[in-house]
């Protein structure tokens, strides 16, 4: 998605609509790659990640990209090689979470940060749930790097774990800045 707006809304009667990642993807988000001024609004439905040998197993938000999560589920993204980050979401733009659930992301490789979310720019959380992420090193659920911003106004961040980190920052890690 580049320099446009994409609205994702599940209108199936059962509420089970999903966009599923491609197991053959090798980079730039298994389901979505948001860049160049693009904006994605997730209202409902599921974005189901994949296992990638790169960062952003489900979604990669590049510089100038924006994602607004109002509802729905982002689930199951995994970064599988060393020094890859953000099992579900790698954010280098702006991520606003108003509702919904981000769950089950993982970084399996050595020195992987942010099981569910790796944040290097701006993350604003007003509601919703981030849970059950697992990273190799820091931030089982959320890793926010030096100079980045994680503004927590509401919502729940819970049940993250780190498997090998120098420090057991299981749920969230926020660097200086």
N, C-alpha and C positions, 0 to 999 in steps of 0.2 A: 504494500500500500504506500503510495507516494503522493504528497501534495493534494490530498482529497479527504473526504470524510466517509467512513464506513460504519454503519450501524448494524449491530448483530442482535437479532431478536428471534427467539424461538417461538414459533406460532403453531407448533404441533399440539394436537389435543392432549397428548400424554405428557407434554413438557420434557421430552427426551431427546430433542434435537441436539446434534453435536457436529462439530468440525473436528476431524481426527487427523493428527499429524502423520506425515509420510515417513515411514521407517527408512526410506532411502535418502532422506534429506541429510546434508552434510554440514550445513552452516546457516546462519541467519534466521534462527527461529524455526521450530518444527511445524508450527501452524501459522504464525503471523510474523512478518518483518515490517515494522512501522518506521518510516524514515521520511526525510525531506519535507517536513511541515505537515505530514499526514496526521489525521486524528481518527482513532477508533473508539466507538462507544459500545460497550458490551452491556446489554440490558437483561438478557436471559440466554439459556442454552449452555452448552458445555464446549470448552476448548480442551481437547484431549491431546496432551503432548506425546512426545516420542523420545527415544534415546538418541542423542546426537553426540558426535565427537567434537562438539563446539558449544559455546555458551548460548543460553536461551533455549532450553529444550522445548518450550511451548511458544514463547513470545520473545522477540528481540525488539526493544524500542531504541532506535538510534537517535543521535543528536537531532533536535528539532521535532521529534516525533512525540505524540501525546496519546495516552490511553486513559479513558474514563470508564471505570468499572462500576456500574450501577446495580448489577445483579449477575446471576449466572455462576458458573464454576470454571475455574482453570485448574486442571488436574494432570498429574502424571508425567511431567517433563523431567528428563534426566540428562545431565551432562556426564559423559562417560570417560573422558580422558583427563590427564593431569592438567591442572591450572585452567580449568574451564569453570564458569560461574553461572549462577542463576538457573537452577534446574527447571523451574517453571517460567520465570521472567528475568531477563537481563535488561535493566533500565538504564539507558544513557540519555534519556530525555525527561519527560514528565509522566508520572503515573499517579492518577487520582483514584482512590478507592472509596466509594460511597456505600457499597453493599456487595453481596455475593461472597463466594468462598474461593480461596486459593489454597490448594492442599496437595500433599503427596509429591512434592518436588524433591529432587535429590541431585547432589554432585558426588559422583562415585570416584572420580579421579583424585590423585594426590593433590593437596593444596586447593581443593575446590571450595569456594565460598558461596553462601546464600543458597540453601536448599530450595526454598521457594522463590526468593527474590534477591537478586544482586542489584543494589542501587548505587549508581555513581553520579547521579544528578539530583532530581527532586522527586520524592515520594510523599504524597499527602494522603493520610488515612483518616476518613471521617466516619466510617462504619465498615461492616463486613467482618470476615474472619480470615486470618492467615494461620494455618495449622499443619501439623504433622509433616514438616519439612526435615530433611536430613542432609547435612553437609559433612564433607571430610574434615574441614578445618574450622572456619568461623561462621556463625550465623545460621543455625539449623533452619530457621524460617526466613530471617532477613539479615542481610549484610549491607551496611551503609558505609562506604569508604570515606576517607579523609576528604573534607571539603564538600561532600554531598549533604543533602538535607533530607531528614526523615521527620516530618511533622505529623505527630500522632494526636488527633483531635477526638477520636472515638474508635470503636471497633475492638476486636479481640485478636491478640497474637499469642498462640499457645502451642505447647507440645512439640517444640523443635528439639533436635538433638544433633550433636557433633560426634563423629566417630573417632577422630584421631587428633583433634586440634590441640595446640599448645595450651589453650585455655578452653574450658567447657562452656562456651557462649552458645548454649543450645537454642534459645528462642530468638534472640536478636543481638547483633553486634553493631555498634555505632562508633566509627572512628572520630578523631578530633576534627573540628571544623565547624 
